[in-house]
């Protein structure tokens, strides 16, 4: 039996929380596209494991490794998975929590696209800049 798309994405978040990046990438298609809105040093479009890996690394550098995601709900229908989450980070001694919606597009059991929607894009831009 194949795992559902919701289970694949939920496990990817669990693996990320454990620092198991190779397991996270196992859920991603090699040509995944990753979209982060805004105008911060993290904003932009990333393609493939190398660029997404660089995005993860930059996120950890900017937060001094103090970054995590709380998953509140995972909703799935067909090849679309929506995650209601809170991103937690610390930067320059300031801790913040950001409500976000993450939208994943799946194909053949792999994530092919990720889009982040921020509750307050300007506040996140200020924090990461």
VMD Tcl script that builds the backbone (N, CA, C; Angstrom):
set m [mol new atoms 387]
animate dup $m
set s [atomselect $m all]
$s set {name element resname resid chain x y z} {
  {N N UNK 1 A 0.844 -1.180 0.000}
  {CA C UNK 1 A 0.000 0.000 0.000}
  {C C UNK 1 A 0.892 1.247 0.000}
  {N N UNK 2 A 0.562 2.217 -0.838}
  {CA C UNK 2 A 1.337 3.445 -0.887}
  {C C UNK 2 A 0.862 4.403 0.201}
  {N N UNK 3 A 1.774 5.236 0.642}
  {CA C UNK 3 A 1.432 6.218 1.667}
  {C C UNK 3 A 0.657 7.370 1.041}
  {N N UNK 4 A -0.240 7.950 1.787}
  {CA C UNK 4 A -1.003 9.084 1.272}
  {C C UNK 4 A -0.102 10.316 1.196}
  {N N UNK 5 A -0.474 11.246 0.347}
  {CA C UNK 5 A 0.280 12.488 0.214}
  {C C UNK 5 A 0.352 13.235 1.543}
  {N N UNK 6 A -0.724 13.226 2.302}
  {CA C UNK 6 A -0.718 13.894 3.614}
  {C C UNK 6 A 0.319 13.256 4.531}
  {N N UNK 7 A 0.403 11.937 4.536}
  {CA C UNK 7 A 1.374 11.243 5.385}
  {C C UNK 7 A 2.807 11.547 4.944}
  {N N UNK 8 A 3.040 11.625 3.652}
  {CA C UNK 8 A 4.378 11.922 3.128}
  {C C UNK 8 A 4.825 13.296 3.597}
  {N N UNK 9 A 3.948 14.279 3.469}
  {CA C UNK 9 A 4.304 15.647 3.858}
  {C C UNK 9 A 4.429 15.765 5.378}
  {N N UNK 10 A 3.529 15.156 6.122}
  {CA C UNK 10 A 3.634 15.198 7.588}
  {C C UNK 10 A 4.967 14.603 8.045}
  {N N UNK 11 A 5.357 13.486 7.438}
  {CA C UNK 11 A 6.638 12.863 7.799}
  {C C UNK 11 A 7.813 13.775 7.434}
  {N N UNK 12 A 7.725 14.491 6.328}
  {CA C UNK 12 A 8.802 15.415 5.947}
  {C C UNK 12 A 8.981 16.498 7.015}
  {N N UNK 13 A 7.887 17.014 7.557}
  {CA C UNK 13 A 7.993 17.999 8.643}
  {C C UNK 13 A 8.605 17.358 9.893}
  {N N UNK 14 A 8.205 16.133 10.198}
  {CA C UNK 14 A 8.775 15.433 11.356}
  {C C UNK 14 A 10.271 15.215 11.166}
  {N N UNK 15 A 10.668 14.813 9.968}
  {CA C UNK 15 A 12.090 14.605 9.682}
  {C C UNK 15 A 12.864 15.917 9.776}
  {N N UNK 16 A 12.267 17.012 9.303}
  {CA C UNK 16 A 12.913 18.325 9.396}
  {C C UNK 16 A 13.141 18.688 10.866}
  {N N UNK 17 A 12.134 18.445 11.698}
  {CA C UNK 17 A 12.245 18.747 13.130}
  {C C UNK 17 A 13.369 17.950 13.783}
  {N N UNK 18 A 13.620 16.748 13.268}
  {CA C UNK 18 A 14.687 15.896 13.801}
  {C C UNK 18 A 16.051 16.213 13.185}
  {N N UNK 19 A 16.068 17.123 12.204}
  {CA C UNK 19 A 17.316 17.454 11.532}
  {C C UNK 19 A 17.742 16.429 10.500}
  {N N UNK 20 A 16.814 15.565 10.099}
  {CA C UNK 20 A 17.116 14.515 9.126}
  {C C UNK 20 A 16.818 15.027 7.711}
  {N N UNK 21 A 17.696 15.891 7.221}
  {CA C UNK 21 A 17.479 16.526 5.919}
  {C C UNK 21 A 17.466 15.516 4.773}
  {N N UNK 22 A 18.316 14.478 4.776}
  {CA C UNK 22 A 18.214 13.493 3.681}
  {C C UNK 22 A 16.820 12.856 3.600}
  {N N UNK 23 A 16.194 12.591 4.741}
  {CA C UNK 23 A 14.838 12.025 4.725}
  {C C UNK 23 A 13.832 13.043 4.199}
  {N N UNK 24 A 14.042 14.326 4.514}
  {CA C UNK 24 A 13.164 15.383 3.983}
  {C C UNK 24 A 13.256 15.379 2.458}
  {N N UNK 25 A 14.493 15.371 1.944}
  {CA C UNK 25 A 14.672 15.407 0.496}
  {C C UNK 25 A 14.147 14.153 -0.188}
  {N N UNK 26 A 14.046 13.054 0.523}
  {CA C UNK 26 A 13.483 11.835 -0.055}
  {C C UNK 26 A 12.018 12.030 -0.438}
  {N N UNK 27 A 11.352 12.988 0.200}
  {CA C UNK 27 A 9.952 13.290 -0.117}
  {C C UNK 27 A 9.812 14.261 -1.288}
  {N N UNK 28 A 10.934 14.845 -1.719}
  {CA C UNK 28 A 10.915 15.869 -2.767}
  {C C UNK 28 A 11.369 15.293 -4.104}
  {N N UNK 29 A 10.670 15.678 -5.157}
  {CA C UNK 29 A 11.139 15.402 -6.508}
  {C C UNK 29 A 12.463 16.143 -6.711}
  {N N UNK 30 A 13.416 15.582 -7.453}
  {CA C UNK 30 A 14.696 16.271 -7.653}
  {C C UNK 30 A 14.568 17.661 -8.274}
  {N N UNK 31 A 13.482 17.912 -8.996}
  {CA C UNK 31 A 13.312 19.222 -9.645}
  {C C UNK 31 A 12.249 20.074 -8.939}
  {N N UNK 32 A 12.015 19.841 -7.646}
  {CA C UNK 32 A 11.023 20.598 -6.891}
  {C C UNK 32 A 11.246 22.106 -7.062}
  {N N UNK 33 A 10.146 22.842 -7.116}
  {CA C UNK 33 A 10.229 24.305 -7.100}
  {C C UNK 33 A 9.712 24.776 -5.748}
  {N N UNK 34 A 10.376 25.771 -5.182}
  {CA C UNK 34 A 10.126 26.245 -3.815}
  {C C UNK 34 A 9.955 27.752 -3.885}
  {N N UNK 35 A 8.804 28.267 -3.451}
  {CA C UNK 35 A 8.484 29.698 -3.577}
  {C C UNK 35 A 8.289 30.315 -2.199}
  {N N UNK 36 A 9.066 31.348 -1.898}
  {CA C UNK 36 A 8.942 32.083 -0.643}
  {C C UNK 36 A 8.665 33.543 -0.997}
  {N N UNK 37 A 7.539 34.094 -0.548}
  {CA C UNK 37 A 7.177 35.455 -0.910}
  {C C UNK 37 A 7.999 36.490 -0.142}
  {N N UNK 38 A 7.837 37.729 -0.534}
  {CA C UNK 38 A 8.410 38.835 0.218}
  {C C UNK 38 A 9.690 39.374 -0.362}
  {N N UNK 39 A 10.397 40.129 0.506}
  {CA C UNK 39 A 11.610 40.830 0.082}
  {C C UNK 39 A 12.750 40.637 1.075}
  {N N UNK 40 A 12.730 39.555 1.795}
  {CA C UNK 40 A 13.780 39.279 2.774}
  {C C UNK 40 A 14.917 38.499 2.114}
  {N N UNK 41 A 16.014 38.277 2.836}
  {CA C UNK 41 A 17.102 37.467 2.283}
  {C C UNK 41 A 16.685 36.024 1.967}
  {N N UNK 42 A 15.552 35.578 2.499}
  {CA C UNK 42 A 15.080 34.214 2.237}
  {C C UNK 42 A 14.067 34.148 1.096}
  {N N UNK 43 A 13.535 35.288 0.701}
  {CA C UNK 43 A 12.503 35.322 -0.335}
  {C C UNK 43 A 13.070 34.915 -1.684}
  {N N UNK 44 A 12.230 34.306 -2.488}
  {CA C UNK 44 A 12.641 33.968 -3.843}
  {C C UNK 44 A 12.131 32.621 -4.274}
  {N N UNK 45 A 12.565 32.224 -5.450}
  {CA C UNK 45 A 12.216 30.938 -6.034}
  {C C UNK 45 A 13.469 30.077 -6.082}
  {N N UNK 46 A 13.322 28.846 -5.643}
  {CA C UNK 46 A 14.422 27.894 -5.590}
  {C C UNK 46 A 14.004 26.665 -6.384}
  {N N UNK 47 A 14.946 26.061 -7.091}
  {CA C UNK 47 A 14.645 24.884 -7.901}
  {C C UNK 47 A 15.653 23.776 -7.594}
  {N N UNK 48 A 15.126 22.604 -7.309}
  {CA C UNK 48 A 15.965 21.435 -7.101}
  {C C UNK 48 A 16.504 21.320 -5.689}
  {N N UNK 49 A 17.017 20.150 -5.396}
  {CA C UNK 49 A 17.517 19.841 -4.053}
  {C C UNK 49 A 18.640 20.777 -3.624}
  {N N UNK 50 A 19.566 21.107 -4.517}
  {CA C UNK 50 A 20.695 21.957 -4.128}
  {C C UNK 50 A 20.231 23.341 -3.698}
  {N N UNK 51 A 19.364 23.965 -4.481}
  {CA C UNK 51 A 18.904 25.308 -4.131}
  {C C UNK 51 A 18.019 25.300 -2.894}
  {N N UNK 52 A 17.151 24.305 -2.765}
  {CA C UNK 52 A 16.309 24.215 -1.570}
  {C C UNK 52 A 17.182 23.929 -0.345}
  {N N UNK 53 A 18.198 23.104 -0.514}
  {CA C UNK 53 A 19.136 22.849 0.575}
  {C C UNK 53 A 19.853 24.123 1.002}
  {N N UNK 54 A 20.236 24.959 0.039}
  {CA C UNK 54 A 20.860 26.247 0.353}
  {C C UNK 54 A 19.893 27.155 1.099}
  {N N UNK 55 A 18.608 27.116 0.709}
  {CA C UNK 55 A 17.583 27.881 1.426}
  {C C UNK 55 A 17.485 27.415 2.877}
  {N N UNK 56 A 17.437 26.094 3.096}
  {CA C UNK 56 A 17.396 25.564 4.464}
  {C C UNK 56 A 18.614 26.028 5.255}
  {N N UNK 57 A 19.787 25.929 4.632}
  {CA C UNK 57 A 21.030 26.310 5.306}
  {C C UNK 57 A 21.008 27.798 5.663}
  {N N UNK 58 A 20.572 28.640 4.746}
  {CA C UNK 58 A 20.516 30.094 4.994}
  {C C UNK 58 A 19.533 30.397 6.119}
  {N N UNK 59 A 18.407 29.699 6.144}
  {CA C UNK 59 A 17.425 29.892 7.215}
  {C C UNK 59 A 18.067 29.597 8.565}
  {N N UNK 60 A 18.797 28.504 8.653}
  {CA C UNK 60 A 19.451 28.135 9.907}
  {C C UNK 60 A 20.571 29.103 10.272}
  {N N UNK 61 A 21.303 29.589 9.267}
  {CA C UNK 61 A 22.353 30.579 9.537}
  {C C UNK 61 A 21.757 31.855 10.119}
  {N N UNK 62 A 20.697 32.355 9.486}
  {CA C UNK 62 A 20.086 33.612 9.938}
  {C C UNK 62 A 19.458 33.484 11.324}
  {N N UNK 63 A 19.004 32.291 11.657}
  {CA C UNK 63 A 18.346 32.082 12.953}
  {C C UNK 63 A 19.288 31.482 13.995}
  {N N UNK 64 A 20.548 31.324 13.658}
  {CA C UNK 64 A 21.475 30.691 14.580}
  {C C UNK 64 A 21.057 29.278 14.942}
  {N N UNK 65 A 20.364 28.619 14.013}
  {CA C UNK 65 A 19.897 27.250 14.251}
  {C C UNK 65 A 18.630 27.176 15.077}
  {N N UNK 66 A 18.082 28.325 15.446}
  {CA C UNK 66 A 16.872 28.347 16.272}
  {C C UNK 66 A 15.656 28.608 15.391}
  {N N UNK 67 A 15.305 27.602 14.622}
  {CA C UNK 67 A 14.163 27.671 13.709}
  {C C UNK 67 A 13.418 26.348 13.795}
  {N N UNK 68 A 12.104 26.427 13.880}
  {CA C UNK 68 A 11.287 25.214 13.893}
  {C C UNK 68 A 9.916 25.540 13.307}
  {N N UNK 69 A 9.184 24.483 13.017}
  {CA C UNK 69 A 7.835 24.639 12.468}
  {C C UNK 69 A 6.886 23.769 13.278}
  {N N UNK 70 A 5.822 24.375 13.779}
  {CA C UNK 70 A 4.740 23.645 14.435}
  {C C UNK 70 A 3.659 23.377 13.393}
  {N N UNK 71 A 3.360 22.120 13.160}
  {CA C UNK 71 A 2.306 21.746 12.217}
  {C C UNK 71 A 1.001 21.612 12.995}
  {N N UNK 72 A -0.009 22.370 12.584}
  {CA C UNK 72 A -1.305 22.341 13.263}
  {C C UNK 72 A -2.303 21.427 12.569}
  {N N UNK 73 A -2.256 21.416 11.243}
  {CA C UNK 73 A -3.199 20.598 10.495}
  {C C UNK 73 A -2.644 20.320 9.107}
  {N N UNK 74 A -2.919 19.152 8.601}
  {CA C UNK 74 A -2.528 18.773 7.245}
  {C C UNK 74 A -3.803 18.349 6.524}
  {N N UNK 75 A -4.105 19.051 5.453}
  {CA C UNK 75 A -5.310 18.789 4.665}
  {C C UNK 75 A -4.871 18.337 3.278}
  {N N UNK 76 A -5.476 17.289 2.778}
  {CA C UNK 76 A -5.065 16.786 1.467}
  {C C UNK 76 A -6.271 16.388 0.639}
  {N N UNK 77 A -6.148 16.662 -0.634}
  {CA C UNK 77 A -7.147 16.245 -1.618}
  {C C UNK 77 A -6.399 16.008 -2.917}
  {N N UNK 78 A -6.365 14.764 -3.345}
  {CA C UNK 78 A -5.652 14.443 -4.577}
  {C C UNK 78 A -4.178 14.784 -4.459}
  {N N UNK 79 A -3.677 15.554 -5.410}
  {CA C UNK 79 A -2.262 15.915 -5.445}
  {C C UNK 79 A -1.952 17.235 -4.738}
  {N N UNK 80 A -2.897 17.751 -3.978}
  {CA C UNK 80 A -2.705 19.011 -3.263}
  {C C UNK 80 A -2.701 18.748 -1.760}
  {N N UNK 81 A -1.692 19.270 -1.070}
  {CA C UNK 81 A -1.608 19.158 0.390}
  {C C UNK 81 A -1.437 20.566 0.946}
  {N N UNK 82 A -2.271 20.915 1.918}
  {CA C UNK 82 A -2.210 22.222 2.571}
  {C C UNK 82 A -1.866 21.996 4.034}
  {N N UNK 83 A -0.854 22.738 4.510}
  {CA C UNK 83 A -0.410 22.614 5.891}
  {C C UNK 83 A -0.615 23.951 6.594}
  {N N UNK 84 A -1.338 23.916 7.711}
  {CA C UNK 84 A -1.481 25.089 8.568}
  {C C UNK 84 A -0.391 24.984 9.617}
  {N N UNK 85 A 0.481 25.999 9.680}
  {CA C UNK 85 A 1.673 25.884 10.500}
  {C C UNK 85 A 2.034 27.211 11.153}
  {N N UNK 86 A 2.922 27.121 12.125}
  {CA C UNK 86 A 3.546 28.294 12.721}
  {C C UNK 86 A 5.054 28.110 12.620}
  {N N UNK 87 A 5.722 29.079 12.006}
  {CA C UNK 87 A 7.184 29.077 11.949}
  {C C UNK 87 A 7.693 29.811 13.180}
  {N N UNK 88 A 8.653 29.207 13.864}
  {CA C UNK 88 A 9.250 29.788 15.071}
  {C C UNK 88 A 10.718 30.051 14.792}
  {N N UNK 89 A 11.177 31.246 15.114}
  {CA C UNK 89 A 12.575 31.567 14.860}
  {C C UNK 89 A 13.085 32.575 15.880}
  {N N UNK 90 A 14.406 32.568 16.028}
  {CA C UNK 90 A 15.063 33.577 16.851}
  {C C UNK 90 A 16.142 34.220 16.004}
  {N N UNK 91 A 16.240 35.525 16.127}
  {CA C UNK 91 A 17.261 36.259 15.371}
  {C C UNK 91 A 17.646 37.495 16.158}
  {N N UNK 92 A 18.943 37.654 16.349}
  {CA C UNK 92 A 19.450 38.817 17.090}
  {C C UNK 92 A 18.795 38.946 18.459}
  {N N UNK 93 A 18.546 37.802 19.104}
  {CA C UNK 93 A 17.962 37.798 20.442}
  {C C UNK 93 A 16.465 38.013 20.490}
  {N N UNK 94 A 15.833 38.097 19.335}
  {CA C UNK 94 A 14.379 38.306 19.268}
  {C C UNK 94 A 13.721 37.014 18.790}
  {N N UNK 95 A 12.745 36.533 19.553}
  {CA C UNK 95 A 11.985 35.339 19.164}
  {C C UNK 95 A 10.677 35.770 18.519}
  {N N UNK 96 A 10.317 35.097 17.451}
  {CA C UNK 96 A 9.065 35.396 16.747}
  {C C UNK 96 A 8.362 34.105 16.375}
  {N N UNK 97 A 7.058 34.223 16.208}
  {CA C UNK 97 A 6.208 33.131 15.723}
  {C C UNK 97 A 5.386 33.697 14.577}
  {N N UNK 98 A 5.374 32.981 13.464}
  {CA C UNK 98 A 4.696 33.456 12.263}
  {C C UNK 98 A 3.674 32.432 11.781}
  {N N UNK 99 A 2.386 32.789 11.729}
  {CA C UNK 99 A 1.408 31.867 11.147}
  {C C UNK 99 A 1.608 31.800 9.636}
  {N N UNK 100 A 1.571 30.591 9.100}
  {CA C UNK 100 A 1.771 30.407 7.669}
  {C C UNK 100 A 0.864 29.299 7.145}
  {N N UNK 101 A 0.633 29.355 5.855}
  {CA C UNK 101 A -0.028 28.279 5.127}
  {C C UNK 101 A 0.973 27.788 4.095}
  {N N UNK 102 A 1.220 26.504 4.080}
  {CA C UNK 102 A 2.131 25.893 3.116}
  {C C UNK 102 A 1.307 25.032 2.159}
  {N N UNK 103 A 1.488 25.260 0.885}
  {CA C UNK 103 A 0.748 24.516 -0.130}
  {C C UNK 103 A 1.741 23.692 -0.937}
  {N N UNK 104 A 1.498 22.395 -0.946}
  {CA C UNK 104 A 2.355 21.431 -1.628}
  {C C UNK 104 A 1.615 20.828 -2.810}
  {N N UNK 105 A 2.287 20.720 -3.933}
  {CA C UNK 105 A 1.751 20.003 -5.087}
  {C C UNK 105 A 2.554 18.710 -5.194}
  {N N UNK 106 A 1.849 17.597 -5.308}
  {CA C UNK 106 A 2.465 16.271 -5.333}
  {C C UNK 106 A 2.291 15.624 -6.702}
  {N N UNK 107 A 3.213 14.731 -7.009}
  {CA C UNK 107 A 3.087 13.920 -8.214}
  {C C UNK 107 A 3.800 12.599 -7.949}
  {N N UNK 108 A 3.083 11.518 -8.120}
  {CA C UNK 108 A 3.646 10.175 -7.939}
  {C C UNK 108 A 4.342 10.009 -6.586}
  {N N UNK 109 A 3.725 10.565 -5.536}
  {CA C UNK 109 A 4.250 10.396 -4.185}
  {C C UNK 109 A 5.423 11.283 -3.820}
  {N N UNK 110 A 5.731 12.280 -4.654}
  {CA C UNK 110 A 6.831 13.212 -4.384}
  {C C UNK 110 A 6.312 14.650 -4.464}
  {N N UNK 111 A 6.863 15.519 -3.619}
  {CA C UNK 111 A 6.517 16.943 -3.682}
  {C C UNK 111 A 7.232 17.563 -4.881}
  {N N UNK 112 A 6.449 18.190 -5.759}
  {CA C UNK 112 A 7.046 18.838 -6.932}
  {C C UNK 112 A 7.020 20.358 -6.818}
  {N N UNK 113 A 6.203 20.874 -5.876}
  {CA C UNK 113 A 6.134 22.326 -5.697}
  {C C UNK 113 A 5.731 22.649 -4.266}
  {N N UNK 114 A 6.340 23.714 -3.721}
  {CA C UNK 114 A 6.018 24.235 -2.395}
  {C C UNK 114 A 5.786 25.729 -2.526}
  {N N UNK 115 A 4.701 26.204 -1.921}
  {CA C UNK 115 A 4.429 27.640 -1.858}
  {C C UNK 115 A 4.099 28.001 -0.425}
  {N N UNK 116 A 4.756 29.048 0.048}
  {CA C UNK 116 A 4.539 29.542 1.406}
  {C C UNK 116 A 3.682 30.805 1.335}
  {N N UNK 117 A 2.673 30.859 2.185}
  {CA C UNK 117 A 1.825 32.039 2.313}
  {C C UNK 117 A 1.933 32.509 3.760}
  {N N UNK 118 A 2.429 33.714 3.934}
  {CA C UNK 118 A 2.702 34.239 5.262}
  {C C UNK 118 A 1.523 35.048 5.776}
  {N N UNK 119 A 1.258 34.915 7.081}
  {CA C UNK 119 A 0.180 35.685 7.693}
  {C C UNK 119 A 0.449 37.174 7.674}
  {N N UNK 120 A 1.712 37.576 7.805}
  {CA C UNK 120 A 2.105 38.984 7.783}
  {C C UNK 120 A 3.463 39.077 7.085}
  {N N UNK 121 A 3.412 39.190 5.772}
  {CA C UNK 121 A 4.622 39.174 4.954}
  {C C UNK 121 A 5.598 40.284 5.352}
  {N N UNK 122 A 5.095 41.488 5.618}
  {CA C UNK 122 A 5.983 42.600 5.972}
  {C C UNK 122 A 6.695 42.353 7.296}
  {N N UNK 123 A 6.001 41.768 8.257}
  {CA C UNK 123 A 6.624 41.473 9.548}
  {C C UNK 123 A 7.711 40.411 9.379}
  {N N UNK 124 A 7.455 39.387 8.563}
  {CA C UNK 124 A 8.477 38.370 8.320}
  {C C UNK 124 A 9.673 38.984 7.571}
  {N N UNK 125 A 9.401 39.850 6.596}
  {CA C UNK 125 A 10.491 40.525 5.877}
  {C C UNK 125 A 11.377 41.296 6.846}
  {N N UNK 126 A 10.767 42.058 7.747}
  {CA C UNK 126 A 11.545 42.847 8.727}
  {C C UNK 126 A 12.383 41.933 9.622}
  {N N UNK 127 A 11.797 40.828 10.064}
  {CA C UNK 127 A 12.498 39.923 10.956}
  {C C UNK 127 A 13.741 39.315 10.294}
  {N N UNK 128 A 13.586 38.841 9.048}
  {CA C UNK 128 A 14.690 38.153 8.377}
  {C C UNK 128 A 15.701 39.102 7.753}
  {N N UNK 129 A 15.351 40.383 7.610}
  {CA C UNK 129 A 16.258 41.356 6.955}
  {C C UNK 129 A 17.222 42.000 7.927}
}
mol reanalyze $m
mol bondsrecalc $m
mol representation Tube
mol addrep $m
